[in-house]
């Protein structure tokens, strides 16, 4: 039993993000990242008809090898889920419904689905499911700190981003209604209803402006100018939120690194500031520099005298 636990623990350490000095885990991480990159490259090359006809067998063989490796990785992660979530009541179930586990499953699912049905309509639908193979690139998030920072930013800025999207939607809807009311009487074929006008609003607010639909009345052009200017500000809202989130996350990481590199005097100075802040908030806390044994004995003898 102890040997089984040791093997399981070591497997968990290898398939997790490599710690400093763990050569086996580093080799595993780089191998998976290389396999993901090659897998995406084969998807791109396979889209060229002449390359597809010449190397189809090679691509299929590589796809089988890739899916086998990813499947083994997926099974090992489920097996060691209790080490990832030691306090969870059902750790394997919790892992299966985590974001990265769903990405792992969708990355290999297109390979196995054709074995469950030979219906031609189902097989044609499988061409769409093959797009899930592109999700393999998201597996890199386990190993690249930069992608993890992006995930942290989106997670911490989620409510603000959602609200900005809601604001964008209502501005686009309001713009579509205005342009429908103004332009429909003049060019009903271009603005036949509010939903069709929404296409123009999206293109204008995102500053794309394809030019296939545009207002011709003076009032419509005035509102179009205002909406175009509003669109610049609307696009800037989520950009500013994400930029602020990046700044916050990076500052936290820098503060964490700074604390780890502080000497004793700097840590004591920081400790004093923390104690002061806690005392101002009503906490009673006294933490001082450790007293040497000789000093304790000296103070004890002085007190007796």
Backbone torsions as a table, in degrees:
resi	resn	phi	psi	omega
1	UNK	NA	-40.6	179.1
2	UNK	-64.9	-38.5	179.0
3	UNK	-65.9	-39.9	177.7
4	UNK	-61.8	-44.3	179.1
5	UNK	-64.8	-39.2	179.2
6	UNK	-65.2	-42.0	178.4
7	UNK	-64.3	-41.2	179.4
8	UNK	-65.0	-43.5	178.9
9	UNK	-62.1	-43.6	-180.0
10	UNK	-66.7	-38.2	176.5
11	UNK	-61.8	-42.6	178.5
12	UNK	-61.9	-41.3	179.4
13	UNK	-65.3	-36.9	-178.0
14	UNK	-71.0	-44.0	-176.0
15	UNK	-81.6	-12.3	173.7
16	UNK	-80.7	171.6	179.3
17	UNK	-61.3	133.8	-172.1
18	UNK	-63.7	133.2	171.3
19	UNK	-86.6	162.9	-179.5
20	UNK	-61.9	125.9	178.0
21	UNK	93.9	-8.3	179.9
22	UNK	-89.6	95.1	-174.1
23	UNK	-67.6	-42.5	-177.8
24	UNK	-62.7	-42.6	178.9
25	UNK	-66.5	-38.1	178.0
26	UNK	-64.4	-41.9	178.0
27	UNK	-62.4	-41.6	178.7
28	UNK	-62.2	-47.0	-178.4
29	UNK	-60.2	-48.1	-178.9
30	UNK	-67.3	-33.2	178.2
31	UNK	-66.8	-43.5	178.6
32	UNK	-64.4	-42.6	179.8
33	UNK	-64.6	-39.7	177.5
34	UNK	-65.6	-40.1	179.4
35	UNK	-65.2	-39.3	177.7
36	UNK	-63.7	-45.8	-179.8
37	UNK	-61.9	-44.0	178.8
38	UNK	-66.4	-35.1	179.1
39	UNK	-64.2	-44.8	177.8
40	UNK	-64.9	-37.6	178.9
41	UNK	-63.7	-40.9	178.8
42	UNK	-66.1	-34.1	177.2
43	UNK	-63.2	-40.8	179.8
44	UNK	-68.1	-47.2	-177.7
45	UNK	-66.3	-33.3	-178.2
46	UNK	-68.2	-15.4	179.4
47	UNK	-77.8	-15.3	175.8
48	UNK	-84.7	124.4	-171.9
49	UNK	-61.6	-44.2	-178.1
50	UNK	-67.0	-37.6	177.3
51	UNK	-70.7	-39.0	179.4
52	UNK	-60.2	-46.0	-178.4
53	UNK	-66.4	-31.7	-175.9
54	UNK	-84.0	-37.1	-173.9
55	UNK	-118.6	24.5	-177.0
56	UNK	-58.2	-45.3	-179.7
57	UNK	-62.4	-41.1	179.5
58	UNK	-64.6	-42.3	179.2
59	UNK	-64.4	-42.1	179.7
60	UNK	-64.4	-40.7	178.1
61	UNK	-64.0	-43.8	179.3
62	UNK	-64.8	-37.2	178.4
63	UNK	-63.3	-41.4	178.2
64	UNK	-62.5	-45.9	179.6
65	UNK	-62.2	-43.4	-179.4
66	UNK	-62.1	-46.1	-179.1
67	UNK	-64.7	-38.3	178.2
68	UNK	-61.8	-45.9	179.7
69	UNK	-63.0	-46.4	-179.0
70	UNK	-66.3	-34.1	178.1
71	UNK	-66.7	-44.1	177.9
72	UNK	-61.9	-42.3	178.2
73	UNK	-61.1	-43.8	-179.9
74	UNK	-61.6	-43.5	179.9
75	UNK	-65.3	-41.8	179.8
76	UNK	-64.4	-36.5	179.5
77	UNK	-69.0	-37.0	175.4
78	UNK	-66.5	-40.7	-179.5
79	UNK	-61.7	-39.3	-176.9
80	UNK	-98.0	16.0	-177.0
81	UNK	-63.7	-29.0	179.9
82	UNK	-67.6	-21.9	174.9
83	UNK	-82.9	-26.7	177.3
84	UNK	-77.5	-37.5	178.6
85	UNK	-122.7	73.7	-175.3
86	UNK	-66.8	-23.8	-177.3
87	UNK	-96.3	-4.2	-177.9
88	UNK	-77.4	146.2	179.1
89	UNK	-71.4	-40.9	176.8
90	UNK	-126.2	80.2	-173.7
91	UNK	-62.8	-38.6	-178.8
92	UNK	-67.7	-39.9	177.6
93	UNK	-66.2	-39.6	178.1
94	UNK	-63.2	-40.8	179.3
95	UNK	-66.8	-42.3	-177.6
96	UNK	-59.2	-28.3	-179.3
97	UNK	-100.5	7.7	174.8
98	UNK	-76.5	160.8	-175.8
99	UNK	-60.0	-49.4	-176.1
100	UNK	-66.5	-33.6	177.6
101	UNK	-66.9	-38.8	177.1
102	UNK	-65.1	-38.9	175.9
103	UNK	-61.9	-44.7	179.0
104	UNK	-59.5	-42.1	-178.4
105	UNK	-68.6	-45.9	-179.5
106	UNK	-65.7	-25.8	-179.6
107	UNK	-69.8	-27.3	-178.5
108	UNK	-108.7	-13.7	-175.4
109	UNK	-59.8	-41.2	-179.2
110	UNK	-58.5	-26.0	-179.6
111	UNK	-72.5	-35.6	-173.2
112	UNK	-91.0	-24.1	-174.8
113	UNK	-59.8	-39.4	-180.0
114	UNK	-60.9	-20.7	179.3
115	UNK	-72.0	-13.9	-176.5
116	UNK	-96.0	-8.9	-179.7
117	UNK	-158.1	142.6	177.5
118	UNK	-110.3	7.7	180.0
119	UNK	-64.0	131.8	-177.6
120	UNK	-63.5	-36.3	178.7
121	UNK	-65.6	-38.4	177.5
122	UNK	-65.8	-40.0	-179.5
123	UNK	-66.9	-35.9	175.9
124	UNK	-66.2	-36.9	176.3
125	UNK	-64.6	-27.5	-178.8
126	UNK	-63.9	-23.0	176.9
127	UNK	-61.3	-32.8	175.7
128	UNK	-72.8	-40.8	-179.7
129	UNK	-65.2	-23.8	178.9
130	UNK	-62.8	-20.9	177.2
131	UNK	-64.0	-23.9	179.4
132	UNK	-63.1	-19.4	178.5
133	UNK	-62.6	-25.9	178.9
134	UNK	-67.0	-19.2	178.1
135	UNK	-66.9	-11.4	177.9
136	UNK	-60.0	-26.6	-179.9
137	UNK	-65.3	-26.2	178.4
138	UNK	-70.7	-18.4	176.5
139	UNK	-64.1	-20.9	178.3
140	UNK	-64.9	-18.1	-179.3
141	UNK	-60.2	-23.6	178.4
142	UNK	-69.7	-26.6	-168.5
143	UNK	-113.2	-16.2	-176.9
144	UNK	-106.5	121.0	-178.9
145	UNK	-62.7	-34.4	-178.2
146	UNK	-62.2	-42.3	178.0
147	UNK	-67.4	-34.8	177.6
148	UNK	-66.6	-34.3	175.9
149	UNK	-64.1	-42.1	178.4
150	UNK	-61.3	-42.3	178.4
151	UNK	-62.5	-42.5	178.4
152	UNK	-61.9	-41.7	-179.2
153	UNK	-63.7	-46.9	-180.0
154	UNK	-64.2	-37.6	-179.2
155	UNK	-67.9	-44.6	-178.3
156	UNK	-74.3	-29.7	-178.6
157	UNK	-98.7	11.9	-175.7
158	UNK	-54.5	-52.9	-178.6
159	UNK	-59.6	-41.6	179.4
160	UNK	-66.3	-39.5	178.4
161	UNK	-65.5	-40.9	178.5
162	UNK	-61.9	-43.8	179.3
163	UNK	-63.9	-38.5	178.3
164	UNK	-65.3	-37.1	177.3
165	UNK	-65.6	-40.9	177.9
166	UNK	-62.1	-43.1	178.3
167	UNK	-62.2	-43.9	177.9
168	UNK	-58.8	-42.0	-178.7
169	UNK	-63.2	-45.7	-178.0
170	UNK	-68.5	-35.4	176.6
171	UNK	-65.1	-42.4	178.1
172	UNK	-64.2	-41.8	179.6
173	UNK	-65.1	-42.8	178.1
174	UNK	-62.2	-41.5	178.9
175	UNK	-65.0	-40.1	179.5
176	UNK	-64.2	-39.5	179.7
177	UNK	-66.8	-43.0	179.2
178	UNK	-60.4	-48.9	-177.0
179	UNK	-67.6	-31.9	176.3
180	UNK	-64.4	-46.1	-178.3
181	UNK	-64.9	-35.0	-175.3
182	UNK	-84.5	-42.0	-170.6
183	UNK	-97.9	-20.8	-177.4
184	UNK	-58.7	-42.3	179.3
185	UNK	-62.9	-27.6	-176.0
186	UNK	-91.2	-44.0	-180.0
187	UNK	-134.3	78.0	-177.3
188	UNK	-65.9	-22.8	180.0
189	UNK	-74.1	-26.2	178.9
190	UNK	-89.4	-33.9	179.6
191	UNK	-125.2	67.4	-175.3
192	UNK	-73.8	-28.0	-180.0
193	UNK	-156.2	176.7	-175.9
194	UNK	-67.2	-39.7	-179.0
195	UNK	-64.4	-38.8	176.1
196	UNK	-67.7	-35.5	177.1
197	UNK	-68.1	-23.3	179.7
198	UNK	-64.0	-31.4	176.4
199	UNK	-60.7	-44.8	177.3
200	UNK	-62.9	-41.3	-178.5
201	UNK	-63.2	-41.0	179.6
202	UNK	-64.1	-46.4	-179.5
203	UNK	-63.2	-37.1	-176.9
204	UNK	-75.4	-45.6	-177.8
205	UNK	-67.6	-29.7	177.2
206	UNK	-89.9	7.7	177.5
207	UNK	59.1	25.6	176.8
208	UNK	-80.5	-57.5	174.8
209	UNK	56.1	73.3	-177.4
210	UNK	-66.9	-26.3	177.3
211	UNK	90.6	-0.9	178.6
212	UNK	-75.9	-26.9	176.9
213	UNK	-130.2	126.6	-179.3
214	UNK	-154.0	152.7	-179.3
215	UNK	-76.2	150.6	179.4
216	UNK	-120.7	-12.8	178.3
217	UNK	-85.3	158.7	-179.9
218	UNK	-64.6	-42.5	179.2
219	UNK	-65.3	-42.1	179.5
220	UNK	-62.7	-40.9	179.1
221	UNK	-67.0	-36.4	177.8
222	UNK	-62.6	-50.4	179.0
223	UNK	-63.3	-35.4	178.6
224	UNK	-63.9	-39.0	178.3
225	UNK	-64.4	-44.5	179.4
226	UNK	-63.5	-43.7	-178.5
227	UNK	-65.1	-36.7	177.4
228	UNK	-62.5	-42.6	178.5
229	UNK	-67.3	-39.4	177.1
230	UNK	-63.1	-35.3	-179.1
231	UNK	-60.4	-35.0	178.1
232	UNK	-61.8	-44.0	178.3
233	UNK	-68.8	-36.1	-179.5
234	UNK	-63.9	-43.2	178.9
235	UNK	-66.3	-30.4	-177.5
236	UNK	-73.3	-21.9	-176.8
237	UNK	-62.1	-59.2	179.4
238	UNK	-63.9	-30.9	177.5
239	UNK	-61.8	-44.7	178.5
240	UNK	-65.5	-38.5	179.3
241	UNK	-63.5	-45.6	-179.6
242	UNK	-66.3	-40.7	179.1
243	UNK	-62.4	-42.7	178.1
244	UNK	-64.8	-37.3	177.8
245	UNK	-64.4	-41.5	176.5
246	UNK	-60.7	-44.3	-179.3
247	UNK	-62.1	-41.2	-179.6
248	UNK	-65.8	-46.5	-178.6
249	UNK	-65.1	-43.7	-179.5
250	UNK	-64.4	-39.9	177.8
251	UNK	-63.6	-38.4	177.4
252	UNK	-64.1	-42.7	178.7
253	UNK	-63.8	-40.1	179.1
254	UNK	-67.6	-39.1	177.6
255	UNK	-64.3	-39.3	178.2
256	UNK	-62.9	-44.9	178.5
257	UNK	-65.6	-36.6	-179.2
258	UNK	-64.8	-40.5	179.2
259	UNK	-63.8	-40.1	-178.1
260	UNK	-66.9	-24.0	-178.2
261	UNK	-100.6	4.3	-179.5
262	UNK	-72.6	148.0	172.4
263	UNK	-85.8	-178.5	-174.8
264	UNK	-62.8	-43.2	-178.6
265	UNK	-63.8	-41.2	179.2
266	UNK	-67.0	-38.4	177.8
267	UNK	-66.2	-39.5	177.9
268	UNK	-65.2	-38.4	177.4
269	UNK	-64.8	-42.7	177.1
270	UNK	-64.4	-38.8	178.9
271	UNK	-61.1	-41.4	178.5
272	UNK	-60.8	-40.7	178.0
273	UNK	-64.9	-39.6	179.5
274	UNK	-65.5	-44.1	179.5
275	UNK	-61.8	-40.7	179.1
276	UNK	-61.8	-44.7	179.3
277	UNK	-63.7	-41.4	179.5
278	UNK	-66.9	-39.2	179.1
279	UNK	-66.1	-35.7	177.1
280	UNK	-67.1	-24.1	178.1
281	UNK	-93.0	6.7	174.0
282	UNK	99.5	3.9	179.0
283	UNK	-85.8	143.8	175.2
284	UNK	-106.2	105.7	-172.7
285	UNK	-147.5	127.9	177.3
286	UNK	-129.4	117.1	178.0
287	UNK	-129.1	126.5	-178.3
288	UNK	-126.9	179.3	178.7
289	UNK	-71.1	136.6	-178.7
290	UNK	-56.6	137.0	-179.0
291	UNK	-89.4	136.2	179.2
292	UNK	-71.3	150.3	-179.1
293	UNK	-56.9	-39.7	-178.9
294	UNK	-64.1	-38.3	179.8
295	UNK	-65.4	-38.7	178.7
296	UNK	-62.5	-44.6	-179.6
297	UNK	-63.7	-41.0	178.6
298	UNK	-61.5	-42.9	179.5
299	UNK	-67.2	-35.5	179.9
300	UNK	-66.4	-42.1	179.9
301	UNK	-67.1	-36.9	178.3
302	UNK	-64.0	-38.0	-178.7
303	UNK	-67.9	-33.6	-179.6
304	UNK	-69.9	-36.1	179.3
305	UNK	-71.5	NA	NA
